[in-house]
Amino acid sequence: MPEKPIPPRPDRSTVRVLLRLWPYVRPVRGRLFTAAVVAIVASCLSLVIPIVLKWLVDGPVADRDPGGVWLGALYLLLLGVAEAALFGLRRWLVARPLSSVEAGMRAELYGRLQRLPIAFHDRWASGQLLSRGTTDLMLVRMFLAFPLTFLLVNAVTILAGYVLLLSQDWTLGLVLLTPVIPLTIISNLFERRYGVVARRAQDQVGDLTTVVEESVLGIRIVKGFGRHRSQAKAFHELSGRLRGTELAKARLIAVIWAVITTLPELAIGAALVLGTVQVADGNLSAGTLVAFLSTALALRWPVESIGFLLAMTKEAATATERYFEVMDTDEETDTAGGTPGPRRTDGVRFEGVTFRYPDAPEGTPPVLDGIDLHIRPGETLALVGGTGSGKTTLTALVPRLHEATAGRILLDGEDIALMEREKLRSLVSVAFEEPTLFSASVGENVLMGAEGAGDPELRRALGVAQADGFVDRLPEGTATQVGEQGLSLSGGQRQRLALARAVVGRPRFLVLDDPLSALDVHTEARVEAALREVLQETTALVVAHRPSTVMLADRVALLSRGRIAAVGTHQELLRSSAEYAWLMSGEGDGNR
């Protein structure tokens, strides 16, 4: 089951969450600091304009000096051009480094996903992971590009502006300071409520992404069973839920915007009335009033932008928290052990191996319970069992796709729990019942099974899997692109390419999970004939559902209810085990 969205943690402050971005920002801190300084200078230039206006009104305008008026206009023009140029410079300074920050975080997320255990991927919906690598990182980049800088720029601008206001007339300045306390309280309340809604929206984006991805990948099922209406209904329900959440966000932003806009406007209106009275009484010059009001109006944008800057900051904090939910998950680790002894030839041993899924409910029996099994060097052992007996789970333990709960597995006498995974997976090659191909060429898909292998190994592997015939008939042979998940090929063709991938590197240990299930009888016979030669060179564990596959093996192990019920040759088990005879008769369910 996909993992449920993780609820936001109220004890984590926005600042503390965003500080986790520092390791990614540190390499570009010089450019960001320079951009912030440039933006502060540009913003403060707007505060110089009221000073020029005061000089213009009290000087050239009062003295009826046209030359002075034109000079003042020139000063204002130059200040405007300088401000625009500095803001343009700021954007240029941050564009490239922040793109590299986003790319670096995305690369680290992808790398972490590759290293996380299979159990993690079993729990998490792919759409949730995709949204963290796309939408969430875009929100982080936008925060670093705009709110991070302008929260600082606006704070400096507002502070400098109020100092200027108080220096021009302290009584009017105090009037404009009155909204500060209520705005602070309201902004704090807004941040808390908006954080909850923003988290819900981003989780819903992940759910919606999952539905779209599943519908696209399963389009044949959707169309084959005529389920497009039910899929569309599910999509519209999630889409409607997301729309409602986005509207809730919009309402919160509308409220905070209205409050942040209204309170300063009321204060400016009160200051205008009081200032006009003072000018009429001769206690204030007209130029000072103009400069005061111009300064107050210049501060409108820094004050009014607080609402959406806080909203973007909270969304970025939520995105950061979601990103680190994945990054904080423990990777697959290689247990530190003693120095391995000298290599000996002993095949594969399962000693008291027990396995229970980590998220299994309390009290449920283990999937595998005390497995003891020895596959001799160079031997092929067929694993047979009914549905739910644990065959596929057992095969997944050999390359450590899952970790055994108890017991140990030895390869040639070496405990796999003490091996580095890279070494282990260079020794063990796997072909799964459900073949997975990537959006790459046929050759690239097969050669994924052996680093450094070339065309001779590729041709040999295709021959073993009896895939060379259909591959040569493809438009570009082994260079043909197979498309997403190889859906341009038939099920049998995909399975043969997956088998070729497993044998291309001549592995020391081979694990095959019913690798011939999608083949017709004639192709299966040819593949089995070629596979016999490969199996003579390796130690193999083969999950078998049909007698023809069992005949590839030297011995057979019967797995029943998570335990090894019998081990022997095919003929011996037919005589001694009623369950095995029933499974091989075709009356039993040979699926997993």
C-alpha positions as CSV (number, residue, x, y, z in Angstrom):
1,M,0.0,0.0,0.0
2,P,1.3,3.5,-0.7
3,E,2.4,5.3,2.4
4,K,0.0,7.9,3.8
5,P,1.1,11.5,3.7
6,I,3.1,12.4,6.7
7,P,1.4,15.1,8.8
8,P,3.2,18.3,9.4
9,R,5.1,18.6,12.6
10,P,3.9,21.6,14.6
11,D,7.1,21.6,16.7
12,R,9.3,22.3,13.7
13,S,9.6,26.1,13.1
14,T,9.7,27.4,9.5
15,V,13.2,28.9,10.1
16,R,14.5,25.6,11.5
17,V,13.2,23.6,8.5
18,L,14.6,26.1,6.0
19,L,18.0,26.1,7.6
20,R,18.4,22.5,6.4
21,L,18.9,24.0,2.9
22,W,22.1,25.6,4.0
23,P,24.5,22.8,2.8
24,Y,23.0,23.2,-0.7
25,V,23.1,27.0,-0.7
26,R,26.6,27.3,0.8
27,P,28.5,26.8,-2.5
28,V,26.6,29.8,-4.0
29,R,26.3,31.9,-0.9
30,G,28.6,34.6,-2.5
31,R,26.3,35.2,-5.4
32,L,23.2,35.2,-3.2
33,F,24.8,37.6,-0.7
34,T,25.8,39.9,-3.6
35,A,22.4,39.7,-5.1
36,A,20.8,40.6,-1.7
37,V,23.1,43.6,-1.3
38,V,22.3,44.8,-4.8
39,A,18.6,44.4,-4.1
40,I,18.9,46.4,-0.8
41,V,20.7,49.2,-2.6
42,A,18.1,49.2,-5.3
43,S,15.2,49.3,-2.9
44,C,16.8,52.0,-0.7
45,L,17.2,54.1,-3.9
46,S,13.4,54.4,-3.9
47,L,13.7,56.1,-0.5
48,V,16.0,58.8,-2.0
49,I,13.2,59.9,-4.3
50,P,11.1,61.5,-1.5
51,I,14.2,63.5,-0.4
52,V,14.6,64.8,-4.0
53,L,10.9,65.7,-4.0
54,K,11.2,67.6,-0.8
55,W,14.1,69.6,-2.2
56,L,12.2,70.1,-5.4
57,V,9.0,71.4,-3.7
58,D,10.6,73.5,-1.1
59,G,13.3,74.8,-3.5
60,P,12.7,75.2,-7.3
61,V,8.9,74.9,-7.1
62,A,8.6,77.4,-4.3
63,D,11.1,79.7,-5.9
64,R,9.5,79.3,-9.4
65,D,12.8,78.1,-10.8
66,P,12.2,76.1,-14.1
67,G,15.9,75.1,-14.4
68,G,15.8,73.6,-10.9
69,V,12.6,71.7,-11.7
70,W,14.2,70.2,-14.8
71,L,17.3,69.3,-12.8
72,G,15.1,67.6,-10.1
73,A,13.3,65.7,-12.9
74,L,16.6,64.5,-14.2
75,Y,17.6,63.3,-10.8
76,L,14.4,61.3,-10.4
77,L,14.8,59.7,-13.9
78,L,18.4,58.7,-13.1
79,L,17.3,57.2,-9.7
80,G,14.5,55.2,-11.5
81,V,16.9,53.9,-14.2
82,A,19.5,52.9,-11.5
83,E,16.9,51.1,-9.5
84,A,15.6,49.1,-12.5
85,A,19.2,48.2,-13.6
86,L,20.1,47.0,-10.1
87,F,17.0,44.8,-9.9
88,G,17.9,43.3,-13.3
89,L,21.4,42.6,-12.1
90,R,20.0,40.8,-9.0
91,R,18.0,38.5,-11.2
92,W,21.0,37.7,-13.4
93,L,23.1,37.0,-10.3
94,V,20.7,34.4,-8.8
95,A,19.4,32.6,-12.0
96,R,22.3,30.3,-12.7
97,P,23.4,29.4,-9.2
98,L,19.8,28.6,-8.0
99,S,19.3,26.4,-11.0
100,S,22.4,24.4,-10.0
101,V,21.1,24.2,-6.4
102,E,17.8,22.7,-7.7
103,A,19.6,20.3,-10.0
104,G,22.0,19.2,-7.2
105,M,19.1,18.6,-4.8
106,R,17.2,16.6,-7.5
107,A,20.3,14.5,-8.2
108,E,20.8,13.8,-4.5
109,L,17.1,12.8,-4.2
110,Y,17.4,10.5,-7.2
111,G,20.6,8.9,-5.8
112,R,19.0,8.4,-2.4
113,L,15.9,6.7,-4.0
114,Q,18.3,4.3,-5.7
115,R,19.9,3.4,-2.4
116,L,16.8,3.1,-0.3
117,P,15.6,-0.5,0.5
118,I,12.8,-2.2,-1.5
119,A,10.6,-2.0,1.6
120,F,10.6,1.8,1.3
121,H,9.5,1.7,-2.3
122,D,6.8,-0.9,-1.4
123,R,5.3,1.6,1.1
124,W,5.6,4.9,-0.9
125,A,3.4,5.8,-3.8
126,S,5.5,6.8,-6.9
127,G,3.5,10.0,-7.4
128,Q,4.5,11.2,-3.9
129,L,8.1,10.7,-4.8
130,L,7.8,12.3,-8.2
131,S,6.1,15.4,-6.7
132,R,9.0,15.8,-4.2
133,G,11.5,15.7,-7.1
134,T,9.6,18.2,-9.3
135,T,7.0,20.5,-7.7
136,D,8.6,20.6,-4.3
137,L,12.0,21.4,-5.6
138,M,10.6,24.1,-7.8
139,L,9.0,25.7,-4.8
140,V,12.4,25.6,-3.0
141,R,14.1,27.3,-5.9
142,M,11.4,30.0,-6.1
143,F,11.9,30.6,-2.4
144,L,15.6,31.0,-2.7
145,A,15.2,33.2,-5.7
146,F,12.6,35.6,-4.3
147,P,11.2,35.4,-0.8
148,L,14.6,34.6,0.8
149,T,16.1,37.8,-0.6
150,F,13.1,40.1,-0.4
151,L,12.2,39.2,3.2
152,L,15.6,40.6,4.1
153,V,15.4,43.5,1.5
154,N,11.9,44.5,2.6
155,A,12.9,44.4,6.3
156,V,15.9,46.6,5.7
157,T,13.8,48.9,3.5
158,I,11.0,49.2,6.0
159,L,13.5,49.9,8.8
160,A,15.3,52.5,6.8
161,G,12.0,54.0,5.7
162,Y,10.7,54.4,9.2
163,V,13.9,56.0,10.4
164,L,13.5,58.5,7.5
165,L,9.8,59.1,8.4
166,L,10.6,59.7,12.1
167,S,13.5,62.0,11.1
168,Q,11.1,64.0,8.9
169,D,8.3,64.3,11.5
170,W,8.2,62.0,14.5
171,T,4.5,62.5,15.3
172,L,3.5,61.5,11.8
173,G,6.0,58.6,11.9
174,L,4.4,57.3,15.1
175,V,1.0,57.3,13.4
176,L,2.4,55.0,10.7
177,L,4.0,52.7,13.3
178,T,0.6,51.9,14.9
179,P,-0.2,48.9,12.5
180,V,3.1,47.1,13.3
181,I,1.8,45.2,16.4
182,P,-1.5,43.9,14.9
183,L,0.3,43.0,11.6
184,T,2.8,40.9,13.5
185,I,0.1,39.0,15.4
186,I,-2.0,38.4,12.3
187,S,1.0,37.3,10.2
188,N,1.9,34.7,12.9
189,L,-1.6,33.3,12.9
190,F,-1.6,33.3,9.1
191,E,1.7,31.4,8.9
192,R,0.4,28.6,11.2
193,R,-2.9,28.1,9.3
194,Y,-1.3,28.4,5.9
195,G,1.3,25.8,6.7
196,V,-1.3,23.1,7.4
197,V,-3.2,23.9,4.2
198,A,0.0,24.1,2.1
199,R,1.1,20.7,3.4
200,R,-2.3,19.2,2.5
201,A,-2.2,20.7,-1.0
202,Q,1.3,19.3,-1.7
203,D,0.4,15.8,-0.5
204,Q,-2.7,15.9,-2.7
205,V,-0.6,16.9,-5.7
206,G,1.4,13.7,-5.0
207,D,-1.8,11.6,-4.9
208,L,-3.0,13.1,-8.1
209,T,0.4,12.4,-9.8
210,T,0.1,8.8,-8.7
211,V,-3.3,8.4,-10.3
212,V,-2.1,10.0,-13.5
213,E,1.0,7.8,-13.6
214,E,-1.0,4.6,-12.9
215,S,-3.6,5.4,-15.6
216,V,-0.9,6.0,-18.2
217,L,1.1,2.9,-17.4
218,G,-2.0,0.8,-17.1
219,I,-3.8,2.3,-20.1
220,R,-4.1,-1.2,-21.7
221,I,-6.0,-2.4,-18.6
222,V,-8.1,0.7,-18.4
223,K,-9.1,0.4,-22.1
224,G,-9.3,-3.4,-22.0
225,F,-11.9,-3.4,-19.2
226,G,-13.6,-0.2,-20.2
227,R,-12.6,1.5,-16.9
228,H,-11.9,4.9,-18.3
229,R,-15.0,6.4,-16.6
230,S,-14.1,5.0,-13.1
231,Q,-10.5,6.2,-13.6
232,A,-11.8,9.6,-14.7
233,K,-14.1,9.7,-11.6
234,A,-11.1,8.9,-9.3
235,F,-9.1,11.6,-11.0
236,H,-11.9,14.2,-10.8
237,E,-12.5,13.4,-7.1
238,L,-8.8,14.0,-6.3
239,S,-8.7,17.0,-8.5
240,G,-11.7,18.5,-6.9
241,R,-10.2,17.9,-3.4
242,L,-7.0,19.6,-4.6
243,R,-9.0,22.5,-6.0
244,G,-10.8,22.9,-2.7
245,T,-7.5,23.0,-0.8
246,E,-6.1,25.5,-3.3
247,L,-9.2,27.7,-2.8
248,A,-8.6,27.5,1.0
249,K,-5.1,28.7,0.4
250,A,-6.4,31.5,-1.8
251,R,-8.9,32.6,0.9
252,L,-6.2,32.7,3.5
253,I,-3.9,34.8,1.2
254,A,-6.9,37.1,0.4
255,V,-7.5,37.7,4.1
256,I,-3.9,38.4,4.9
257,W,-3.5,40.6,1.8
258,A,-6.7,42.6,2.7
259,V,-5.5,43.1,6.3
260,I,-1.9,44.0,5.4
261,T,-3.2,46.4,2.8
262,T,-5.9,48.0,4.8
263,L,-4.1,48.8,8.1
264,P,-1.2,50.7,6.5
265,E,-3.6,52.5,4.2
266,L,-5.6,53.7,7.2
267,A,-2.4,54.8,8.9
268,I,-1.3,56.7,5.8
269,G,-4.8,58.4,5.6
270,A,-4.5,59.5,9.2
271,A,-1.0,60.8,8.6
272,L,-2.2,62.7,5.6
273,V,-5.0,64.4,7.5
274,L,-2.7,65.3,10.4
275,G,0.1,66.5,8.1
276,T,-2.3,68.7,6.1
277,V,-3.5,70.3,9.4
278,Q,0.2,70.9,10.4
279,V,1.0,72.5,7.0
280,A,-2.1,74.7,7.3
281,D,-1.0,75.8,10.7
282,G,2.6,76.5,9.4
283,N,4.1,73.8,11.6
284,L,5.2,71.7,8.6
285,S,6.5,72.6,5.1
286,A,4.7,71.4,2.1
287,G,7.9,69.8,0.8
288,T,8.3,67.8,4.1
289,L,4.7,66.6,3.8
290,V,5.2,65.5,0.2
291,A,8.4,63.8,1.1
292,F,6.7,62.1,4.1
293,L,3.8,60.8,2.0
294,S,6.1,59.7,-0.8
295,T,8.2,57.8,1.7
296,A,5.1,56.2,3.1
297,L,3.9,55.2,-0.3
298,A,7.3,53.8,-1.2
299,L,7.0,51.5,1.8
300,R,3.6,50.2,0.7
301,W,5.0,47.5,-1.5
302,P,7.5,46.2,1.1
303,V,4.7,46.0,3.6
304,E,2.0,44.7,1.4
305,S,4.2,42.0,-0.1
306,I,4.7,40.4,3.3
307,G,1.5,38.3,2.8
308,F,2.5,36.4,-0.3
309,L,6.2,36.3,0.8
310,L,5.1,34.5,4.0
311,A,2.9,32.2,1.9
312,M,5.8,31.3,-0.5
313,T,8.1,30.8,2.5
314,K,5.7,28.5,4.2
315,E,5.2,26.5,1.0
316,A,8.9,26.3,0.6
317,A,9.3,25.1,4.2
318,T,6.6,22.4,3.6
319,A,8.4,21.4,0.4
320,T,11.7,21.2,2.2
321,E,10.2,19.1,5.0
322,R,8.7,16.7,2.4
323,Y,12.1,16.5,0.6
324,F,13.9,15.6,3.8
325,E,11.3,13.0,4.7
326,V,12.9,10.9,1.9
327,M,16.5,12.1,2.5
328,D,16.3,11.2,6.2
329,T,15.1,7.6,5.5
330,D,17.9,5.1,6.3
331,E,19.6,3.7,3.3
332,E,20.6,0.2,2.7
333,T,23.6,-0.3,4.9
334,D,26.4,-2.8,4.7
335,T,26.9,-4.4,8.1
336,A,30.4,-4.0,9.4
337,G,31.8,-7.5,10.0
338,G,35.0,-9.2,10.5
339,T,37.5,-9.9,7.7
340,P,36.0,-12.6,5.4
341,G,37.9,-15.9,5.5
342,P,39.5,-17.4,2.4
343,R,37.0,-18.1,-0.4
344,R,35.8,-21.6,-0.5
345,T,33.4,-23.4,-2.9
346,D,30.2,-24.2,-1.0
347,G,27.3,-22.9,-3.1
348,V,24.4,-21.2,-1.4
349,R,23.3,-22.0,2.2
350,F,20.1,-20.8,4.0
351,E,20.6,-21.3,7.7
352,G,17.5,-20.7,9.9
353,V,16.3,-17.9,7.6
354,T,13.1,-16.2,8.8
355,F,11.5,-13.2,7.2
356,R,8.6,-10.9,8.2
357,Y,7.8,-7.7,6.3
358,P,8.6,-4.6,8.5
359,D,5.1,-3.2,8.2
360,A,3.3,-6.6,9.0
361,P,0.7,-6.4,11.7
362,E,1.7,-7.6,15.2
363,G,1.1,-11.3,15.7
364,T,1.1,-12.3,12.0
365,P,3.2,-15.4,11.1
366,P,6.4,-14.8,9.2
367,V,6.4,-15.2,5.4
368,L,9.4,-17.5,5.8
369,D,10.0,-19.4,8.9
370,G,13.3,-21.2,9.7
371,I,14.4,-22.0,6.1
372,D,17.4,-24.4,6.0
373,L,18.5,-25.2,2.5
374,H,21.8,-26.0,0.7
375,I,22.3,-25.4,-3.0
376,R,25.5,-27.2,-3.9
377,P,28.2,-25.6,-6.0
378,G,27.3,-25.8,-9.7
379,E,23.8,-27.2,-8.8
380,T,20.5,-25.9,-10.1
381,L,17.8,-26.1,-7.5
382,A,14.1,-25.6,-8.5
383,L,11.9,-24.0,-5.9
384,V,8.2,-25.1,-6.1
385,G,5.3,-24.0,-4.0
386,G,1.7,-22.8,-4.1
387,T,0.3,-19.3,-4.0
388,G,1.7,-17.3,-1.0
389,S,4.2,-19.9,0.0
390,G,7.0,-17.3,-0.1
391,K,9.0,-18.3,-3.2
392,T,9.5,-14.9,-4.6
393,T,10.3,-13.5,-1.2
394,L,13.0,-16.2,-0.7
395,T,14.6,-15.3,-4.0
396,A,14.6,-11.6,-3.1
397,L,16.7,-12.3,0.0
398,V,19.7,-13.6,-1.9
399,P,20.6,-10.2,-3.6
400,R,19.4,-8.5,-0.3
401,L,16.5,-6.8,-1.9
402,H,15.0,-7.6,1.5
403,E,16.9,-8.3,4.7
404,A,16.3,-11.5,6.5
405,T,14.7,-11.0,9.9
406,A,16.6,-13.9,11.4
407,G,19.1,-16.5,10.3
408,R,21.7,-16.0,7.6
409,I,22.5,-16.7,3.9
410,L,25.9,-17.8,2.8
411,L,27.5,-17.6,-0.6
412,D,30.5,-19.9,-0.9
413,G,30.8,-19.7,2.9
414,E,30.5,-15.9,3.1
415,D,27.6,-14.3,5.0
416,I,25.9,-11.9,2.6
417,A,25.0,-9.6,5.5
418,L,28.7,-8.9,5.8
419,M,29.3,-8.3,2.1
420,E,29.2,-4.9,0.5
421,R,26.0,-4.8,-1.6
422,E,28.0,-3.8,-4.7
423,K,30.1,-7.0,-4.4
424,L,27.1,-9.1,-3.6
425,R,25.2,-7.9,-6.6
426,S,28.2,-8.5,-8.9
427,L,28.1,-12.1,-7.9
428,V,24.3,-12.7,-8.0
429,S,22.2,-12.0,-11.1
430,V,18.4,-12.0,-11.0
431,A,15.6,-12.4,-13.6
432,F,12.1,-11.6,-12.2
433,E,8.8,-13.0,-13.4
434,E,7.6,-9.5,-14.3
435,P,10.3,-8.3,-16.7
436,T,11.1,-4.6,-16.4
437,L,12.7,-2.8,-19.3
438,F,13.7,0.9,-19.5
439,S,13.3,3.6,-22.1
440,A,16.5,2.6,-23.9
441,S,17.8,0.4,-26.7
442,V,17.5,-3.4,-26.6
443,G,21.3,-3.6,-26.2
444,E,21.4,-1.1,-23.4
445,N,18.7,-3.0,-21.5
446,V,20.5,-6.3,-21.8
447,L,24.0,-4.9,-21.0
448,M,22.7,-3.5,-17.7
449,G,23.3,-7.0,-16.4
450,A,27.1,-6.8,-16.8
451,E,29.2,-3.7,-16.5
452,G,31.9,-3.5,-19.2
453,A,30.3,-6.2,-21.4
454,G,30.4,-5.7,-25.1
455,D,28.8,-6.9,-28.3
456,P,30.1,-10.5,-28.1
457,E,28.5,-11.0,-24.6
458,L,25.3,-9.3,-25.9
459,R,25.0,-11.7,-28.8
460,R,25.7,-14.7,-26.6
461,A,23.0,-13.6,-24.1
462,L,20.4,-13.0,-26.8
463,G,21.2,-16.4,-28.1
464,V,20.7,-18.1,-24.8
465,A,17.4,-16.4,-24.3
466,Q,16.4,-17.2,-27.9
467,A,15.9,-13.4,-28.4
468,D,18.4,-12.9,-31.3
469,G,15.8,-13.8,-33.9
470,F,13.2,-11.2,-33.1
471,V,15.8,-8.6,-32.1
472,D,17.5,-8.9,-35.5
473,R,14.1,-8.3,-37.1
474,L,13.6,-5.0,-35.2
475,P,14.0,-1.8,-37.3
476,E,17.5,-1.0,-35.8
477,G,18.4,-4.4,-34.3
478,T,19.9,-4.1,-30.9
479,A,19.9,-0.3,-31.2
480,T,16.1,-0.2,-31.4
481,Q,14.5,1.8,-28.6
482,V,11.9,-0.3,-26.8
483,G,9.9,2.5,-25.3
484,E,8.7,3.0,-21.7
485,Q,8.7,-0.3,-19.8
486,G,9.2,-2.1,-23.1
487,L,5.5,-2.0,-23.9
488,S,6.2,-1.9,-27.6
489,L,7.3,-5.6,-27.2
490,S,5.2,-8.6,-26.4
491,G,5.3,-10.1,-22.9
492,G,7.4,-13.1,-24.1
493,Q,9.9,-10.8,-25.9
494,R,10.3,-8.7,-22.7
495,Q,10.8,-11.8,-20.6
496,R,13.5,-13.1,-23.0
497,L,15.3,-9.8,-22.9
498,A,15.1,-9.9,-19.1
499,L,16.6,-13.4,-19.1
500,A,19.4,-12.3,-21.5
501,R,20.1,-9.5,-19.0
502,A,20.5,-12.0,-16.2
503,V,22.9,-14.3,-18.0
504,V,25.0,-11.7,-20.0
505,G,27.6,-11.4,-17.2
506,R,28.1,-15.1,-16.6
507,P,27.2,-14.7,-12.9
508,R,28.5,-17.0,-10.3
509,F,25.0,-17.3,-8.7
510,L,21.8,-17.0,-10.7
511,V,18.3,-16.5,-9.3
512,L,15.5,-16.9,-11.8
513,D,11.9,-16.3,-10.8
514,D,9.8,-18.3,-13.2
515,P,11.6,-16.8,-16.2
516,L,9.8,-18.7,-18.9
517,S,6.1,-18.1,-17.9
518,A,5.2,-15.9,-20.9
519,L,6.8,-18.1,-23.5
520,D,5.0,-20.5,-25.9
521,V,5.8,-24.2,-25.7
522,H,8.2,-24.2,-28.7
523,T,10.1,-21.1,-27.7
524,E,10.3,-22.4,-24.1
525,A,11.8,-25.7,-25.3
526,R,14.5,-23.8,-27.2
527,V,15.3,-21.4,-24.3
528,E,15.5,-24.4,-21.9
529,A,18.0,-26.2,-24.2
530,A,20.2,-23.1,-24.4
531,L,19.8,-22.4,-20.7
532,R,21.0,-25.8,-19.7
533,E,24.5,-24.8,-20.9
534,V,24.5,-21.6,-18.8
535,L,23.3,-23.4,-15.7
536,Q,26.2,-25.8,-15.9
537,E,28.5,-22.8,-15.3
538,T,26.7,-21.4,-12.3
539,T,24.9,-22.1,-9.0
540,A,21.3,-21.4,-9.6
541,L,18.0,-21.1,-7.7
542,V,15.0,-21.3,-10.1
543,V,11.4,-20.7,-9.1
544,A,9.4,-23.2,-11.2
545,H,5.7,-23.5,-11.8
546,R,5.7,-26.1,-14.6
547,P,7.3,-29.5,-14.9
548,S,9.2,-28.4,-18.0
549,T,11.0,-25.7,-15.9
550,V,11.6,-28.2,-13.0
551,M,13.4,-30.5,-15.4
552,L,16.2,-27.9,-15.7
553,A,17.1,-28.5,-12.1
554,D,19.2,-31.1,-10.4
555,R,17.0,-31.1,-7.3
556,V,13.7,-29.6,-6.2
557,A,12.7,-27.9,-2.9
558,L,9.1,-27.8,-2.0
559,L,8.2,-24.6,-0.1
560,S,4.9,-24.8,1.9
561,R,3.6,-22.2,4.3
562,G,7.0,-20.5,4.6
563,R,8.9,-23.7,5.4
564,I,10.8,-26.2,3.3
565,A,8.5,-29.3,3.3
566,A,10.7,-31.6,1.1
567,V,13.9,-31.7,-0.9
568,G,14.8,-34.2,-3.6
569,T,14.7,-35.0,-7.3
570,H,11.6,-34.5,-9.3
571,Q,10.9,-38.2,-9.4
572,E,11.5,-38.6,-5.7
573,L,9.1,-35.9,-4.7
574,L,6.4,-37.1,-7.1
575,R,6.5,-40.4,-5.2
576,S,6.9,-39.0,-1.7
577,S,5.0,-35.7,-1.6
578,A,1.3,-35.6,-2.3
579,E,1.4,-31.7,-2.3
580,Y,4.2,-31.7,-4.9
581,A,2.5,-34.2,-7.1
582,W,-0.7,-32.1,-6.9
583,L,1.2,-28.9,-7.9
584,M,2.9,-30.6,-10.8
585,S,-0.3,-32.2,-12.0
586,G,-1.6,-28.8,-13.0
587,E,-4.5,-28.9,-10.6
588,G,-2.7,-26.8,-8.1
589,D,-2.2,-23.1,-8.3
590,G,1.4,-22.6,-9.3
591,N,1.4,-18.8,-8.9
592,R,3.3,-17.0,-6.1
